[in-house]
Amino acid sequence: MKFQLTILACALALSGCAGQAARDRLGIEDPTVVKTGIGTPQDAAAGAPTPQWLSTYSPITSGGEALAALQQRLDKLPGDKSSYFHAKAQCWIDAGQQEWRAHDHWGFVEEAIGQAAMITIGLENGSTLSAVNPELRTVSTVRPDLWKIVNVIKSDPATARCPEAQQPLACAEVELIHAGHLAWARNFDAAEKAVPGIQSELQKSAQAALRCAAPQQSTQEQPAPSAVQVITLRADSAFRFNSGDVAGMLPAGKAQLDKVAAGMKQVKGISQLNINGFTDRLGSDVYNQKLSLQRAQTVQDYLRKHGVTVPITVQGRGKENQVTECSQTNRDELVKCLAPNRRVEIEFVRGQE
């Protein structure tokens, strides 16, 4: 993992964009965003507000006042201002204020307020917060290559114990989402102008994580701050095919999680669970990302309902970290061979005793 961070830190320092139109350089895959002019769809899939969206955000009548009130509440919170969630709430407020001052009426201001409020309230109440980024109506994915870098930095154990890496990482995520809104609104040039700043934030985060990791990796006598044990749930035995919600869970999967929940009540010293969902390489990146995240979140929800109270982080890793490679030409045989890649991994992080 240290090697990966080193390569990323160097690549981010040197990377640049060269090519054709700004929207092409942004790597936008959403066809509704790329299409413009007569015939452009206006339905929910293209970002039209749904009744559920309106009921959620219509109570926000004054974006400026709501953002100012959130800023006051966030400023009053104790603790490290550079921690991941505090920094993320601040960056959501900053992004919302930027679009509010620009008189953006597409709905991003309200969505930014919603994200900042959710995190701020969670910090006030001491609730468990998820590091998973939301899917917002007014945002399309841009620069998938940078999102992959985000996931590498985010999954590195050094980042979790390194506040210096968490603040720029959290803000890079929000800024990437903000750039995705600009692209969604067809402001491709503005979205592209945000990229160098995002790259700089990711570079800072990767370099900080490297500095935090160095002492533990260079001094053999120094004990590791935590020990990690991983158990793997085979998705094919835990979920029905192409299902990821609780209704799609199989009895064998529930039985495995019942054992995990029971074990958590008996074993002391577990300080955190990291739940990562994975798929095989078949299917689109977007589909696999959603399915892997849904399965990881379902596992989290199941454990919560069965008494697990320690902090939990959840990530959908999609096609990452394939554990087996297959070359069968028959699809049924290929799907069977790739089964070990379809999994949910639960990492048990044990704190120092």
C-alpha positions in Angstrom: 0.0 0.0 0.0 2.9 2.4 0.7 4.1 1.8 -2.9 0.7 2.7 -4.2 0.6 5.9 -2.2 4.1 6.8 -3.4 3.1 6.3 -7.1 -0.1 8.3 -6.6 1.7 11.2 -4.9 4.1 11.4 -7.9 1.4 11.0 -10.5 -0.7 13.7 -9.0 2.2 16.1 -9.1 2.8 15.5 -12.8 -0.6 14.8 -14.2 -2.3 17.1 -16.6 -5.0 17.0 -19.2 -4.5 17.1 -22.9 -7.2 16.2 -25.5 -10.3 17.5 -27.2 -13.3 19.1 -25.6 -13.4 19.9 -21.8 -16.3 17.5 -21.3 -14.3 14.7 -22.9 -11.4 15.3 -20.7 -13.6 15.1 -17.7 -14.4 11.5 -18.5 -18.2 11.9 -18.2 -20.0 8.6 -18.8 -23.6 9.9 -18.2 -25.2 10.1 -21.6 -27.9 12.5 -20.4 -25.2 15.0 -19.6 -23.3 14.6 -22.8 -26.4 15.1 -24.9 -27.5 18.7 -25.4 -30.0 20.6 -27.6 -33.3 19.5 -29.0 -34.3 16.1 -27.8 -32.4 16.3 -24.5 -34.4 14.3 -21.9 -36.1 16.0 -19.1 -37.1 13.0 -17.0 -36.0 11.9 -13.6 -33.1 9.9 -15.0 -31.8 13.1 -16.5 -32.0 14.9 -13.2 -35.5 16.3 -13.0 -36.6 16.7 -9.4 -38.8 13.9 -8.1 -41.5 14.3 -5.4 -39.2 12.6 -2.9 -36.4 15.1 -3.7 -38.8 18.1 -3.4 -40.2 16.9 -0.1 -36.7 16.5 1.3 -35.3 19.9 0.2 -38.3 22.2 -0.3 -38.2 23.2 3.5 -34.9 24.9 2.8 -36.2 28.4 1.8 -33.1 30.5 2.5 -29.9 28.9 1.5 -27.7 31.7 2.8 -29.2 31.7 6.2 -29.1 27.9 6.4 -25.5 27.8 5.5 -24.6 30.5 8.0 -26.5 28.7 10.8 -24.6 25.4 10.0 -21.3 27.3 10.0 -22.0 28.5 13.5 -23.0 25.1 14.8 -19.9 23.5 13.2 -17.6 26.2 14.7 -18.9 25.4 18.2 -18.1 21.7 18.0 -15.1 20.5 20.0 -12.4 18.3 18.7 -10.0 18.3 15.8 -11.1 20.6 13.1 -9.0 18.7 10.6 -10.6 15.3 11.3 -12.3 13.7 8.3 -15.9 14.4 9.1 -15.4 17.9 10.5 -13.4 18.8 7.4 -16.0 17.2 5.1 -18.9 19.2 6.7 -16.8 22.4 6.3 -16.1 21.7 2.7 -19.8 21.0 2.0 -20.6 24.4 3.6 -18.0 26.1 1.4 -19.3 24.4 -1.8 -22.8 25.4 -0.9 -21.8 29.0 -0.2 -19.9 29.2 -3.5 -22.9 28.1 -5.6 -25.3 30.2 -3.5 -23.2 33.3 -4.3 -23.3 32.2 -7.9 -27.1 32.2 -7.8 -27.2 28.4 -8.6 -30.9 27.4 -8.7 -30.5 23.8 -9.8 -30.7 22.3 -6.3 -27.0 21.8 -5.5 -27.1 24.4 -2.7 -29.9 22.5 -1.0 -28.1 19.2 -1.4 -24.9 20.7 0.0 -26.9 22.0 3.0 -28.4 18.6 3.5 -25.0 16.9 3.5 -23.4 19.5 5.8 -26.4 19.2 8.2 -26.3 15.4 8.3 -22.6 15.4 9.2 -22.8 18.3 11.7 -25.8 16.8 13.5 -24.0 13.4 13.6 -21.0 15.1 15.2 -23.1 16.9 17.7 -24.9 13.7 18.7 -21.8 11.5 18.6 -23.5 9.3 16.0 -21.8 6.8 13.7 -21.2 8.5 10.4 -20.6 6.8 7.0 -17.7 7.9 4.8 -19.6 6.8 1.7 -20.3 9.7 -0.7 -23.9 10.3 -1.7 -25.5 10.0 -5.1 -27.0 13.4 -5.7 -29.6 14.4 -8.2 -27.7 17.4 -9.5 -24.3 15.7 -9.8 -22.7 13.5 -12.5 -19.4 11.6 -12.0 -16.4 13.3 -13.5 -12.8 12.2 -13.6 -13.3 8.5 -12.6 -9.5 8.2 -12.5 -9.4 10.6 -9.6 -12.2 8.8 -7.8 -10.0 5.6 -8.0 -7.2 7.5 -6.4 -9.6 8.7 -3.7 -10.5 5.1 -2.9 -6.9 4.0 -2.7 -6.0 6.8 -0.3 -9.2 6.3 1.7 -8.6 2.5 2.1 -5.0 2.9 3.3 -4.7 2.2 7.1 -2.3 5.1 7.5 -5.0 7.5 6.4 -7.4 6.4 9.2 -4.8 7.4 11.9 -3.5 10.5 10.1 -5.6 13.7 10.5 -3.1 15.5 8.2 -4.3 13.2 5.4 -8.0 13.2 6.2 -8.7 17.0 5.8 -7.4 17.3 2.2 -9.0 13.9 1.3 -12.4 14.9 2.6 -12.3 18.2 0.7 -11.1 16.6 -2.5 -14.1 14.3 -2.4 -16.5 17.2 -1.9 -14.7 19.2 -4.6 -15.0 16.3 -7.1 -18.7 16.1 -6.4 -18.9 19.9 -6.8 -17.1 19.6 -10.2 -19.6 16.9 -11.0 -22.5 19.3 -10.4 -20.8 21.9 -12.7 -20.6 19.3 -15.4 -24.2 18.2 -14.8 -25.2 21.8 -15.4 -23.2 21.7 -18.6 -20.5 24.1 -17.3 -17.7 21.9 -18.5 -15.0 24.6 -18.5 -15.6 25.4 -14.8 -15.7 21.8 -13.9 -12.3 21.3 -15.6 -10.8 24.3 -13.9 -11.5 22.7 -10.5 -9.4 19.6 -11.4 -5.9 21.0 -10.6 -7.0 22.0 -7.1 -8.5 18.5 -6.5 -5.3 16.9 -7.7 -3.3 19.1 -5.3 -5.5 18.1 -2.4 -5.1 14.4 -3.2 -1.4 14.8 -3.5 -1.3 16.4 0.0 -3.4 13.6 1.4 -1.2 10.9 -0.1 2.0 12.5 1.0 0.7 13.0 4.5 -0.4 9.4 4.7 3.1 8.3 3.6 4.6 10.4 6.4 2.3 8.9 9.0 3.0 5.4 7.8 6.8 5.8 7.7 7.5 5.5 11.5 5.4 2.3 11.8 7.1 0.7 8.7 10.7 1.7 9.5 10.9 0.8 13.2 10.3 -2.9 13.7 10.4 -2.7 17.5 7.4 -0.2 17.5 4.1 -2.1 17.9 1.4 -1.6 15.4 -1.4 0.6 16.7 -4.0 -2.0 15.9 -4.4 -5.5 14.7 -6.8 -6.3 11.8 -8.6 -9.6 11.3 -10.7 -10.1 8.2 -13.5 -12.6 7.5 -15.0 -13.0 4.0 -18.6 -13.5 3.1 -19.0 -15.1 -0.3 -21.7 -13.0 -2.0 -23.1 -16.1 -3.8 -23.9 -17.7 -0.5 -25.0 -14.5 1.3 -27.1 -12.8 -1.4 -29.3 -13.8 -4.3 -27.8 -13.2 -7.7 -27.7 -9.5 -8.6 -29.4 -8.6 -5.2 -27.9 -6.5 -2.5 -30.6 -5.5 -0.1 -31.8 -7.3 3.0 -34.7 -8.9 1.1 -32.1 -10.5 -1.2 -30.1 -12.0 1.7 -29.9 -15.8 1.8 -30.3 -17.8 5.0 -26.6 -18.8 4.9 -25.6 -15.2 4.8 -27.8 -14.3 7.7 -26.4 -17.2 9.7 -22.9 -16.0 9.1 -23.7 -12.5 10.2 -25.6 -13.8 13.3 -22.3 -15.5 14.3 -20.4 -12.3 13.8 -22.9 -10.3 15.9 -22.8 -12.9 18.7 -19.0 -13.0 18.6 -18.8 -9.2 18.9 -20.6 -9.5 22.2 -18.1 -12.0 23.6 -14.8 -10.6 22.2 -13.4 -7.5 23.8 -11.0 -5.0 22.3 -12.7 -4.6 18.8 -12.6 -0.9 18.2 -14.0 -0.7 14.7 -15.4 -2.7 11.7 -14.5 -1.9 8.1 -16.9 -3.4 5.7 -15.9 -3.6 2.0 -18.1 -4.9 -0.8 -16.5 -6.4 -4.0 -17.8 -7.7 -7.3 -16.3 -9.7 -10.1 -15.1 -8.0 -13.3 -18.3 -8.6 -15.3 -20.7 -5.7 -15.9 -20.2 -1.9 -15.9 -18.1 0.0 -13.3 -21.2 2.0 -12.3 -23.3 -1.1 -11.7 -20.6 -3.0 -9.8 -19.9 0.0 -7.7 -23.6 0.4 -6.7 -24.0 -3.4 -6.1 -20.9 -3.7 -4.0 -21.8 -0.7 -1.9 -25.4 -1.9 -1.4 -24.2 -5.2 -0.1 -21.7 -3.7 2.3 -24.4 -1.3 3.6 -26.8 -4.2 4.0 -24.3 -6.1 6.1 -23.7 -3.0 8.2 -27.5 -2.5 8.7 -27.9 -6.2 9.6 -25.1 -6.1 12.2 -26.5 -2.8 13.7 -30.0 -4.4 14.1 -28.3 -7.3 15.9 -26.6 -5.3 18.5 -23.2 -4.3 17.0 -22.4 -0.8 18.3 -18.7 -0.1 17.4 -18.0 2.4 14.7 -18.3 1.0 11.2 -17.0 2.3 7.9 -18.6 1.0 4.7 -17.2 1.1 1.1 -18.2 -0.3 -2.2 -15.0 -1.3 -4.0 -16.6 -2.7 -7.2 -14.1 -4.6 -9.3 -11.1 -3.8 -7.2 -8.8 -6.4 -5.7 -9.8 -9.4 -7.8 -8.6 -12.5 -5.9 -8.9 -14.9 -8.8 -8.5 -14.6 -12.6 -10.5 -16.6 -15.1 -10.4 -17.0 -18.9 -13.3 -19.4 -19.6 -15.2 -18.6 -22.8 -18.4 -20.2 -21.7 -20.2 -17.5 -19.6 -21.7 -19.9 -17.1 -18.3 -21.4 -16.4 -16.7 -17.9 -16.2 -19.3 -16.7 -13.7 -18.7 -19.8 -11.6 -14.9 -19.4 -11.7 -15.2 -15.7 -10.7 -17.3 -16.4 -7.7 -14.5 -15.7 -5.1 -14.3 -12.1 -6.4 -18.0 -11.5 -5.4 -17.6 -11.0 -1.7 -18.0 -8.8 1.4 -15.0 -8.5 3.6 -15.4 -7.5 7.3 -12.3 -6.2 8.9 -12.1 -6.3 12.7 -9.8 -3.6 14.0 -8.5 -4.3 17.5 -7.3 -1.3 19.5 -4.3 -1.3 21.7 -4.9 -3.0 25.1 
